[in-house]
Amino acid sequence: MGDLSASRLANLSVPAIVQAFDDHQAAFDEVGRRARGRFETRDWKGAVADAAERLDLYGNVLDTVVAEVRDTLSDRATDRVVWAGMKAIYSGQIAGRDDWELAETWFNSVTRRIFATLGVDGNIEFVDSDFEAPQTETRAPLCRSYEAADATGLIAAILGDSWFGVPWEDAGRDARLVAERVAEPVDRAEIVAAPFFRRKGAYLVGRVFCGSRPIPFALALLNTARGIVVDAVLTDEDDISILFSFTRSHFHVDVGPAHRLVLYLKELMPRKPIAELYIALGYHKHGKTELYRDLLRHLRDSEQRFELAPGIPGMVMVVFTMTGYDVVFKVIRDRFPAIKPTTPAGVRQNYRLVFRHDRAGRLVEAQEFEHLKFDGARFRPDVLEEFRRDADRTVAVGSAEVVVHHAYVERRVTPLDLYLREAPADAARAAVVDFGQAIKDLAANGIFPGELLPKNFGVTRHGRVVCYDYDELSLLTDFCFRALPENTSDDDEYGDEAWFGVGPRDVFPAEFKRFLGLPQPLREVLDKAHGELYDVGFWQEMQERVKSGEIIDIFPYDPGRRLHAA
């Protein structure tokens, strides 16, 4: 290819990238359209399999097109003049598309596979979008509109629309129950024109109006053996935000251009970052793009410096953040203490497990970044010293710049151990109860965190307890939960070593109480609310349910919002 001009090579290569993007979008949409059928036929295993399949699509299609582009460009695969031309041609070809922002991220993904780019290069990637707004608008409306004389009639009109091809158990009853939960007089509504599907649930999302004032509104639906029922009513911004939490797996929704839906959801949840909304809809790569752009804006608009994150320093990760910034950065240390039975490769594997697994509202999603370049003056000295001492294979600290070659970026939460020390007594007790529920939810979803220590969990702004430390996390079925053998003498009980054999994956629930490190009053709260966590029978039963393939109910809303709770 050395005898072809840069412009000729660019024109030869770009069509493959555009076609690959189209192929990915078509496959993404096809998987999403299955969700309604899975819900209607109660095929929960199929729904979970679809979620995993869609997560793998991006990388699989990207692998193929990168190989094709490398083959086309041959020895000029890393020629930046060629790639600058390719970017210009590609930009022209995606102008006027209603998915232009996703297309730009797709091109960046191809570029990043070819170049191990330090920082960003605006000549060969879309650092900022080339377009201020979509160039075309689709004809189909985003929302369906409803009007009625009263709340009951309004809800009945919503439920009576053609959402599903299977019957309701009792739509009239549910309309009355929902109307009773809507505290204000409403006579108008707008609902996104397709249901949101995730796991075993379907959700109608939009807003109702009290006069001219909009109220966020969502109905959580279940398909039971007797028909579809409204399981919960959500009429609060926080409730909707938790539904779209960064600790939950992605929705499937067939409603057209992503940017249109994201902007609408942003109106319902003004505090929710744009990046999280894209990720919640399954566009995790573009969510990562938005997260990076937000970071660049924050660095440009502030003078804050990176500092070590509050809390007990981790033995596996160096964690740093900026005051007032809502994310943390995690860098794997070069070496771990002997008591940590894992490796850097094992930690990465655990993060991949969390990415592909249903997170049950209890695992923080992490975005993986490579070759981030920063001004060294933006770091406090103790952070730089930590890098030099424990992460010099991953972080290059130069005289003027710092290059983070690999990091995980997560939403910032308050470490549970700090929260329990600083929170009012009632809030601390509530957090401990939710800590126990978080452990149960993870078990129901086939995950065991490994270390049930408060420092490995955090509290979100909504007061929910989530796990963010994945050092020793693994599948629940990988562990052997055992009862403690009876001791035969006082020497057995008080000796420094166990008087019985212990395998590397053996877990003794009866000992959890000893190692949790909770103050006695809070430990009593946990014992009362979740005492079965110390019972080996509970864990063995959960293992059997997971092994059988049961998809256990985990509801993304407070039990008080449910209409038909047992």
VEXKOLKE-760137 format. One line per 10 residues: their letters; for each residue z, y, x of C-alpha. Coordinates in nm, 3 decimals, always signed. Layout:
! VEXKOLKE-760137
A> Z,Y,X ~ ...
//
This chain:
! VEXKOLKE-760137
MGDLSASRLA> +0.000,+0.000,+0.000 ~ +0.014,+0.225,+0.304 ~ -0.343,+0.354,+0.240 ~ -0.265,+0.476,-0.114 ~ -0.145,+0.831,-0.173 ~ +0.207,+0.901,-0.294 ~ +0.076,+1.022,-0.630 ~ -0.135,+0.708,-0.675 ~ +0.160,+0.482,-0.600 ~ +0.376,+0.679,-0.843
NLSVPAIVQA> +0.119,+0.642,-1.120 ~ +0.096,+0.268,-1.055 ~ +0.474,+0.213,-1.066 ~ +0.595,+0.424,-1.355 ~ +0.436,+0.224,-1.641 ~ +0.639,-0.084,-1.547 ~ +0.964,+0.117,-1.564 ~ +0.873,+0.261,-1.904 ~ +0.774,-0.081,-2.037 ~ +1.094,-0.238,-1.908
FDDHQAAFDE> +1.298,+0.032,-2.082 ~ +1.110,-0.036,-2.406 ~ +1.171,-0.410,-2.364 ~ +1.542,-0.350,-2.313 ~ +1.568,-0.123,-2.615 ~ +1.384,-0.371,-2.836 ~ +1.609,-0.657,-2.726 ~ +1.921,-0.440,-2.765 ~ +1.821,-0.348,-3.119 ~ +1.729,-0.706,-3.207
VGRRARGRFE> +2.073,-0.834,-3.108 ~ +2.235,-0.549,-3.302 ~ +2.041,-0.632,-3.617 ~ +2.186,-0.985,-3.615 ~ +2.533,-0.843,-3.678 ~ +2.488,-0.803,-4.053 ~ +2.381,-1.167,-4.089 ~ +2.674,-1.286,-3.875 ~ +2.912,-1.093,-4.100 ~ +2.754,-1.213,-4.423
TRDWKGAVAD> +2.760,-1.580,-4.317 ~ +3.104,-1.548,-4.152 ~ +2.956,-1.670,-3.824 ~ +3.228,-1.528,-3.600 ~ +3.142,-1.741,-3.298 ~ +2.786,-1.618,-3.323 ~ +2.908,-1.258,-3.338 ~ +3.112,-1.302,-3.021 ~ +2.817,-1.471,-2.847 ~ +2.588,-1.183,-2.949
AAERLDLYGN> +2.829,-0.932,-2.798 ~ +2.820,-1.114,-2.464 ~ +2.441,-1.152,-2.477 ~ +2.390,-0.780,-2.533 ~ +2.617,-0.693,-2.241 ~ +2.398,-0.901,-2.009 ~ +2.067,-0.753,-2.129 ~ +2.069,-0.441,-1.916 ~ +2.117,-0.616,-1.585 ~ +1.873,-0.894,-1.665
VLDTVVAEVR> +1.585,-0.661,-1.757 ~ +1.670,-0.429,-1.470 ~ +1.653,-0.714,-1.217 ~ +1.300,-0.798,-1.330 ~ +1.160,-0.444,-1.317 ~ +1.321,-0.363,-0.981 ~ +1.151,-0.668,-0.831 ~ +0.819,-0.559,-0.985 ~ +0.850,-0.204,-0.851 ~ +0.943,-0.327,-0.505
DTLSDRATDR> +0.636,-0.549,-0.508 ~ +0.410,-0.263,-0.616 ~ +0.544,-0.016,-0.359 ~ +0.574,-0.273,-0.082 ~ +0.662,-0.105,+0.249 ~ +0.695,+0.233,+0.076 ~ +0.965,+0.119,-0.167 ~ +1.210,+0.373,-0.023 ~ +0.965,+0.658,+0.023 ~ +1.139,+0.955,-0.140
VVWAGMKAIY> +0.812,+1.148,-0.174 ~ +0.677,+0.864,-0.388 ~ +0.993,+0.852,-0.596 ~ +0.994,+1.227,-0.650 ~ +0.644,+1.189,-0.795 ~ +0.757,+0.893,-1.004 ~ +1.041,+1.095,-1.152 ~ +0.805,+1.377,-1.252 ~ +0.556,+1.137,-1.412 ~ +0.832,+0.944,-1.588
SGQIAGRDDW> +0.984,+1.265,-1.724 ~ +0.649,+1.354,-1.875 ~ +0.615,+1.012,-2.036 ~ +0.957,+1.017,-2.204 ~ +0.925,+1.377,-2.329 ~ +0.930,+1.375,-2.707 ~ +1.119,+1.046,-2.736 ~ +1.434,+1.034,-2.947 ~ +1.603,+0.812,-2.687 ~ +1.514,+1.034,-2.390
ELAETWFNSV> +1.872,+1.044,-2.256 ~ +1.893,+0.665,-2.239 ~ +1.550,+0.657,-2.073 ~ +1.670,+0.897,-1.803 ~ +1.970,+0.674,-1.731 ~ +1.735,+0.376,-1.713 ~ +1.529,+0.546,-1.442 ~ +1.849,+0.631,-1.252 ~ +1.950,+0.264,-1.267 ~ +1.620,+0.161,-1.110
TRRIFATLGV> +1.653,+0.428,-0.843 ~ +2.007,+0.325,-0.758 ~ +1.897,-0.035,-0.710 ~ +1.635,+0.078,-0.459 ~ +1.845,+0.338,-0.277 ~ +2.212,+0.306,-0.185 ~ +2.230,+0.679,-0.254 ~ +2.525,+0.876,-0.121 ~ +2.618,+1.132,-0.381 ~ +2.322,+1.232,-0.595
DGNIEFVDSD> +1.966,+1.334,-0.519 ~ +1.813,+1.546,-0.792 ~ +1.466,+1.489,-0.650 ~ +1.464,+1.119,-0.736 ~ +1.718,+1.084,-1.019 ~ +1.821,+1.269,-1.332 ~ +2.147,+1.433,-1.228 ~ +2.123,+1.656,-1.535 ~ +1.891,+1.586,-1.825 ~ +1.541,+1.731,-1.809
FEAPQTETRA> +1.569,+1.812,-2.181 ~ +1.803,+2.040,-2.373 ~ +1.754,+1.864,-2.706 ~ +1.546,+1.582,-2.857 ~ +1.183,+1.672,-2.893 ~ +1.136,+1.485,-3.220 ~ +1.354,+1.399,-3.517 ~ +1.338,+1.070,-3.699 ~ +1.262,+1.082,-4.070 ~ +1.541,+0.851,-4.187
PLCRSYEAAD> +1.866,+1.039,-4.268 ~ +2.171,+0.950,-4.064 ~ +2.408,+0.940,-4.363 ~ +2.403,+0.839,-4.727 ~ +2.550,+1.095,-4.967 ~ +2.764,+1.031,-5.276 ~ +2.912,+1.241,-5.555 ~ +3.140,+1.154,-5.846 ~ +3.387,+1.317,-6.080 ~ +3.693,+1.165,-5.913
ATGLIAAILG> +3.803,+0.963,-5.611 ~ +3.784,+0.626,-5.786 ~ +3.430,+0.690,-5.901 ~ +3.334,+0.816,-5.557 ~ +3.465,+0.503,-5.381 ~ +3.305,+0.281,-5.645 ~ +2.971,+0.449,-5.574 ~ +3.010,+0.388,-5.202 ~ +3.105,+0.021,-5.246 ~ +2.827,-0.029,-5.501
DSWFGVPWED> +2.554,+0.067,-5.256 ~ +2.332,-0.194,-5.090 ~ +2.530,-0.254,-4.771 ~ +2.533,-0.634,-4.782 ~ +2.356,-0.928,-4.938 ~ +2.676,-1.110,-5.034 ~ +2.919,-1.020,-5.317 ~ +3.249,-0.836,-5.312 ~ +3.560,-1.018,-5.418 ~ +3.651,-0.734,-5.657
AGRDARLVAE> +3.486,-0.400,-5.581 ~ +3.643,-0.227,-5.882 ~ +3.994,-0.323,-5.776 ~ +3.931,-0.210,-5.418 ~ +3.783,+0.122,-5.535 ~ +4.107,+0.193,-5.726 ~ +4.325,+0.089,-5.431 ~ +4.128,+0.302,-5.186 ~ +4.139,+0.604,-5.419 ~ +4.518,+0.571,-5.435
RVAEPVDRAE> +4.532,+0.595,-5.054 ~ +4.319,+0.911,-5.039 ~ +4.591,+1.172,-5.073 ~ +4.369,+1.464,-5.177 ~ +4.118,+1.516,-5.460 ~ +3.771,+1.428,-5.334 ~ +3.440,+1.416,-5.517 ~ +3.181,+1.404,-5.240 ~ +3.121,+1.180,-4.940 ~ +2.874,+1.109,-4.662
IVAAPFFRRK> +2.871,+0.769,-4.494 ~ +2.668,+0.662,-4.190 ~ +2.369,+0.475,-4.330 ~ +2.454,+0.139,-4.168 ~ +2.783,-0.047,-4.123 ~ +2.949,-0.076,-3.782 ~ +3.015,-0.438,-3.685 ~ +3.257,-0.576,-3.428 ~ +3.417,-0.917,-3.400 ~ +3.510,-1.024,-3.758
GAYLVGRVFC> +3.507,-0.676,-3.912 ~ +3.258,-0.435,-4.066 ~ +3.326,-0.064,-4.106 ~ +3.181,+0.209,-4.326 ~ +3.233,+0.535,-4.135 ~ +3.184,+0.895,-4.241 ~ +3.381,+1.162,-4.422 ~ +3.490,+1.264,-4.769 ~ +3.524,+1.623,-4.883 ~ +3.811,+1.805,-5.047
GSRPIPFALA> +3.621,+2.109,-5.166 ~ +3.436,+2.222,-4.853 ~ +3.689,+2.067,-4.614 ~ +3.575,+1.741,-4.449 ~ +3.821,+1.454,-4.401 ~ +3.738,+1.171,-4.155 ~ +3.702,+0.850,-4.350 ~ +3.646,+0.484,-4.273 ~ +3.675,+0.163,-4.472 ~ +3.752,-0.156,-4.280
LLNTARGIVV> +3.591,-0.458,-4.446 ~ +3.651,-0.830,-4.416 ~ +3.435,-1.112,-4.551 ~ +3.672,-1.371,-4.689 ~ +3.598,-1.704,-4.851 ~ +3.620,-1.523,-5.188 ~ +3.391,-1.233,-5.093 ~ +3.401,-0.899,-4.914 ~ +3.721,-0.694,-4.944 ~ +3.831,-0.352,-4.823
DAVLTDEDDI> +4.108,-0.441,-4.582 ~ +4.211,-0.092,-4.470 ~ +4.155,+0.278,-4.537 ~ +4.146,+0.522,-4.246 ~ +4.161,+0.893,-4.331 ~ +4.301,+1.044,-4.014 ~ +4.127,+1.153,-3.693 ~ +4.370,+0.947,-3.483 ~ +4.301,+0.634,-3.690 ~ +3.926,+0.677,-3.642
SILFSFTRSH> +3.974,+0.748,-3.272 ~ +4.174,+0.426,-3.226 ~ +3.895,+0.238,-3.404 ~ +3.655,+0.369,-3.137 ~ +3.908,+0.325,-2.855 ~ +3.818,+0.280,-2.487 ~ +4.025,-0.039,-2.503 ~ +3.797,-0.208,-2.755 ~ +3.467,-0.386,-2.727 ~ +3.144,-0.225,-2.839
FHVDVGPAHR> +3.013,-0.188,-3.194 ~ +2.680,-0.313,-3.325 ~ +2.518,-0.059,-3.560 ~ +2.154,-0.032,-3.661 ~ +2.108,+0.335,-3.738 ~ +1.842,+0.478,-3.508 ~ +1.873,+0.726,-3.220 ~ +2.203,+0.702,-3.034 ~ +2.237,+1.074,-2.960 ~ +2.229,+1.164,-3.329
LVLYLKELMP> +2.506,+0.920,-3.413 ~ +2.713,+1.024,-3.111 ~ +2.700,+1.391,-3.212 ~ +2.807,+1.300,-3.565 ~ +3.096,+1.086,-3.443 ~ +3.200,+1.370,-3.212 ~ +3.244,+1.587,-3.524 ~ +3.480,+1.323,-3.667 ~ +3.668,+1.284,-3.337 ~ +3.649,+1.616,-3.147
RKPIAELYIA> +3.887,+1.498,-2.873 ~ +3.688,+1.183,-2.799 ~ +3.473,+1.222,-2.483 ~ +3.098,+1.187,-2.532 ~ +3.097,+0.916,-2.265 ~ +3.336,+0.700,-2.466 ~ +3.128,+0.734,-2.781 ~ +2.814,+0.611,-2.606 ~ +3.013,+0.322,-2.458 ~ +3.163,+0.236,-2.799
LGYHKHGKTE> +2.809,+0.195,-2.934 ~ +2.713,-0.042,-2.651 ~ +2.533,+0.211,-2.428 ~ +2.776,+0.161,-2.142 ~ +2.532,+0.266,-1.870 ~ +2.461,+0.598,-2.034 ~ +2.832,+0.637,-2.100 ~ +2.875,+0.605,-1.725 ~ +2.610,+0.876,-1.676 ~ +2.796,+1.109,-1.911
LYRDLLRHLR> +3.124,+1.033,-1.737 ~ +2.975,+1.123,-1.398 ~ +2.823,+1.444,-1.533 ~ +3.160,+1.539,-1.678 ~ +3.320,+1.479,-1.338 ~ +3.064,+1.705,-1.169 ~ +3.132,+1.979,-1.425 ~ +3.507,+1.947,-1.372 ~ +3.470,+1.971,-0.995 ~ +3.242,+2.271,-1.032
DSEQRFELAP> +3.466,+2.454,-1.281 ~ +3.807,+2.388,-1.123 ~ +3.972,+2.401,-0.783 ~ +4.203,+2.107,-0.840 ~ +4.238,+1.843,-0.571 ~ +4.259,+1.467,-0.599 ~ +4.614,+1.337,-0.577 ~ +4.779,+0.997,-0.590 ~ +4.836,+0.890,-0.948 ~ +5.199,+0.892,-1.070
GIPGMVMVVF> +5.384,+0.564,-1.092 ~ +5.469,+0.280,-0.856 ~ +5.190,+0.247,-0.596 ~ +4.989,-0.069,-0.650 ~ +4.972,-0.337,-0.384 ~ +4.604,-0.402,-0.463 ~ +4.462,-0.061,-0.558 ~ +4.480,+0.295,-0.430 ~ +4.482,+0.501,-0.750 ~ +4.408,+0.874,-0.751
TMTGYDVVFK> +4.337,+1.142,-1.009 ~ +4.346,+1.517,-1.071 ~ +4.608,+1.705,-1.271 ~ +4.476,+1.769,-1.618 ~ +4.180,+1.535,-1.577 ~ +4.174,+1.242,-1.815 ~ +4.054,+0.966,-1.581 ~ +4.184,+0.780,-1.277 ~ +3.991,+0.637,-0.982 ~ +4.083,+0.297,-0.840
VIRDRFPAIK> +3.984,+0.177,-0.493 ~ +4.055,-0.180,-0.382 ~ +4.272,-0.195,-0.069 ~ +4.134,-0.373,+0.236 ~ +4.421,-0.622,+0.250 ~ +4.695,-0.739,+0.016 ~ +5.054,-0.854,+0.077 ~ +5.100,-1.228,+0.104 ~ +5.276,-1.238,-0.233 ~ +4.951,-1.133,-0.404
PTTPAGVRQN> +4.753,-1.454,-0.469 ~ +4.413,-1.284,-0.486 ~ +4.138,-1.125,-0.276 ~ +3.916,-0.816,-0.313 ~ +3.640,-1.045,-0.441 ~ +3.885,-1.196,-0.690 ~ +3.980,-0.851,-0.817 ~ +3.614,-0.763,-0.875 ~ +3.568,-1.091,-1.059 ~ +3.860,-1.002,-1.287
YRLVFRHDRA> +3.704,-0.665,-1.368 ~ +3.379,-0.841,-1.455 ~ +3.575,-1.076,-1.681 ~ +3.731,-0.781,-1.863 ~ +3.391,-0.614,-1.903 ~ +3.234,-0.920,-2.067 ~ +3.539,-1.031,-2.267 ~ +3.647,-0.888,-2.602 ~ +3.923,-0.644,-2.503 ~ +4.119,-0.670,-2.829
GRLVEAQEFE> +4.227,-0.305,-2.805 ~ +4.459,-0.392,-2.517 ~ +4.245,-0.380,-2.200 ~ +4.121,-0.050,-2.056 ~ +3.745,-0.048,-1.994 ~ +3.652,+0.044,-1.637 ~ +3.325,+0.195,-1.518 ~ +3.213,+0.077,-1.175 ~ +3.078,+0.341,-0.935 ~ +2.932,+0.316,-0.585
HLKFDGARFR> +2.873,+0.569,-0.306 ~ +3.046,+0.868,-0.462 ~ +3.038,+1.164,-0.222 ~ +3.303,+1.439,-0.238 ~ +3.403,+1.744,-0.041 ~ +3.694,+1.630,+0.176 ~ +3.883,+1.951,+0.094 ~ +3.917,+1.827,-0.266 ~ +4.168,+1.560,-0.155 ~ +4.536,+1.607,-0.080
PDVLEEFRRD> +4.638,+1.487,+0.269 ~ +4.844,+1.194,+0.140 ~ +4.539,+1.055,-0.043 ~ +4.327,+1.077,+0.272 ~ +4.602,+0.908,+0.472 ~ +4.617,+0.627,+0.216 ~ +4.241,+0.579,+0.250 ~ +4.255,+0.570,+0.629 ~ +4.547,+0.328,+0.638 ~ +4.457,+0.085,+0.359
ADRTVAVGSA> +4.098,+0.135,+0.240 ~ +3.886,+0.230,+0.538 ~ +3.633,-0.043,+0.457 ~ +3.571,+0.107,+0.114 ~ +3.625,+0.478,+0.172 ~ +3.465,+0.670,+0.461 ~ +3.675,+0.976,+0.547 ~ +3.466,+1.215,+0.753 ~ +3.537,+1.558,+0.897 ~ +3.397,+1.734,+0.591
EVVVHHAYVE> +3.311,+1.467,+0.333 ~ +3.466,+1.163,+0.173 ~ +3.240,+0.881,+0.055 ~ +3.393,+0.631,-0.188 ~ +3.166,+0.329,-0.157 ~ +3.320,+0.142,-0.450 ~ +3.559,+0.251,-0.724 ~ +3.657,+0.179,-1.081 ~ +3.699,+0.477,-1.311 ~ +3.924,+0.441,-1.616
RRVTPLDLYL> +4.076,+0.658,-1.885 ~ +4.413,+0.783,-1.776 ~ +4.722,+0.651,-1.952 ~ +5.093,+0.695,-1.887 ~ +5.242,+0.397,-1.697 ~ +5.475,+0.217,-1.936 ~ +5.767,+0.212,-1.690 ~ +5.749,+0.593,-1.654 ~ +5.707,+0.636,-2.028 ~ +6.018,+0.431,-2.105
REAPADAARA> +6.226,+0.642,-1.866 ~ +6.109,+0.976,-2.007 ~ +6.037,+0.917,-2.377 ~ +6.289,+0.979,-2.658 ~ +6.482,+0.669,-2.759 ~ +6.281,+0.604,-3.079 ~ +5.949,+0.637,-2.896 ~ +6.069,+0.407,-2.618 ~ +6.173,+0.141,-2.868 ~ +5.838,+0.166,-3.046
AVVDFGQAIK> +5.656,+0.130,-2.714 ~ +5.852,-0.183,-2.626 ~ +5.767,-0.338,-2.963 ~ +5.399,-0.257,-2.906 ~ +5.427,-0.394,-2.551 ~ +5.519,-0.730,-2.700 ~ +5.238,-0.705,-2.954 ~ +4.993,-0.620,-2.675 ~ +5.086,-0.940,-2.493 ~ +5.037,-1.137,-2.816
DLAANGIFPG> +4.702,-0.972,-2.888 ~ +4.577,-1.056,-2.540 ~ +4.691,-1.417,-2.584 ~ +4.515,-1.434,-2.920 ~ +4.201,-1.323,-2.742 ~ +4.235,-1.582,-2.466 ~ +4.373,-1.355,-2.191 ~ +4.696,-1.375,-1.990 ~ +4.773,-1.071,-1.770 ~ +4.950,-1.278,-1.506
ELLPKNFGVT> +5.233,-1.031,-1.446 ~ +5.414,-0.909,-1.757 ~ +5.565,-0.606,-1.585 ~ +5.584,-0.264,-1.753 ~ +5.424,-0.100,-1.446 ~ +5.104,-0.296,-1.517 ~ +5.076,-0.151,-1.867 ~ +5.024,+0.202,-1.993 ~ +5.069,+0.410,-2.307 ~ +4.773,+0.596,-2.462
RHGRVVCYDY> +4.797,+0.937,-2.629 ~ +4.822,+0.750,-2.960 ~ +5.129,+0.560,-2.838 ~ +4.948,+0.228,-2.802 ~ +5.038,+0.001,-2.512 ~ +4.746,-0.130,-2.306 ~ +4.701,-0.332,-1.988 ~ +4.524,-0.173,-1.693 ~ +4.622,-0.393,-1.398 ~ +4.388,-0.690,-1.362
DELSLLTDFC> +4.502,-0.825,-1.023 ~ +4.630,-1.155,-1.161 ~ +4.466,-1.152,-1.502 ~ +4.285,-1.467,-1.608 ~ +4.185,-1.675,-1.907 ~ +4.482,-1.805,-2.103 ~ +4.351,-2.159,-2.074 ~ +4.361,-2.143,-1.692 ~ +4.743,-2.148,-1.693 ~ +4.993,-2.427,-1.746
FRALPENTSD> +5.282,-2.304,-1.961 ~ +5.590,-2.515,-1.895 ~ +5.947,-2.542,-2.011 ~ +6.214,-2.507,-1.745 ~ +6.356,-2.848,-1.647 ~ +6.727,-2.900,-1.694 ~ +6.926,-2.830,-1.377 ~ +7.140,-3.113,-1.246 ~ +7.404,-2.905,-1.064 ~ +7.521,-2.549,-0.995
DDEYGDEAWF> +7.340,-2.568,-0.662 ~ +7.014,-2.613,-0.854 ~ +7.072,-2.309,-1.073 ~ +7.185,-2.069,-0.800 ~ +6.968,-2.189,-0.514 ~ +6.704,-1.966,-0.358 ~ +6.423,-2.210,-0.437 ~ +6.324,-2.404,-0.747 ~ +6.459,-2.758,-0.768 ~ +6.135,-2.878,-0.929
GVGPRDVFPA> +5.768,-2.868,-0.838 ~ +5.574,-2.551,-0.926 ~ +5.195,-2.530,-0.924 ~ +5.001,-2.206,-0.853 ~ +4.909,-2.166,-1.221 ~ +5.241,-2.278,-1.368 ~ +5.409,-2.025,-1.597 ~ +5.763,-2.054,-1.735 ~ +5.798,-1.831,-2.043 ~ +6.176,-1.879,-2.048
EFKRFLGLPQ> +6.189,-1.673,-1.727 ~ +5.996,-1.373,-1.862 ~ +6.321,-1.213,-1.973 ~ +6.451,-1.211,-1.615 ~ +6.148,-1.043,-1.461 ~ +6.047,-0.781,-1.719 ~ +6.284,-0.524,-1.569 ~ +6.364,-0.361,-1.903 ~ +6.701,-0.192,-1.957 ~ +6.932,-0.409,-2.165
PLREVLDKAH> +6.894,-0.207,-2.491 ~ +6.516,-0.217,-2.471 ~ +6.515,-0.582,-2.376 ~ +6.715,-0.652,-2.691 ~ +6.449,-0.465,-2.891 ~ +6.178,-0.686,-2.740 ~ +6.385,-1.001,-2.795 ~ +6.431,-0.921,-3.163 ~ +6.068,-0.825,-3.230 ~ +5.890,-1.081,-3.012
GELYDVGFWQ> +6.139,-1.346,-2.907 ~ +5.871,-1.616,-2.932 ~ +5.718,-1.482,-2.608 ~ +5.993,-1.674,-2.427 ~ +5.906,-1.997,-2.610 ~ +5.667,-2.233,-2.432 ~ +5.559,-2.363,-2.773 ~ +5.412,-2.025,-2.866 ~ +5.193,-2.018,-2.557 ~ +5.080,-2.376,-2.587
EMQERVKSGE> +4.988,-2.319,-2.952 ~ +4.785,-2.010,-2.859 ~ +4.606,-2.211,-2.592 ~ +4.512,-2.477,-2.845 ~ +4.384,-2.220,-3.093 ~ +4.171,-2.055,-2.824 ~ +4.041,-2.390,-2.697 ~ +3.938,-2.485,-3.052 ~ +3.715,-2.178,-3.066 ~ +3.918,-2.001,-3.334
IIDIFPYDPG> +3.843,-1.627,-3.354 ~ +4.189,-1.494,-3.429 ~ +4.229,-1.177,-3.637 ~ +4.317,-0.869,-3.431 ~ +4.308,-0.556,-3.646 ~ +4.218,-0.220,-3.486 ~ +4.446,-0.024,-3.716 ~ +4.809,+0.004,-3.811 ~ +4.929,-0.264,-4.057 ~ +5.038,+0.017,-4.289
RRLHAA> +4.672,+0.106,-4.348 ~ +4.594,-0.236,-4.492 ~ +4.545,-0.292,-4.865 ~ +4.578,-0.669,-4.887 ~ +4.824,-0.758,-4.611 ~ +5.010,-1.079,-4.673
//
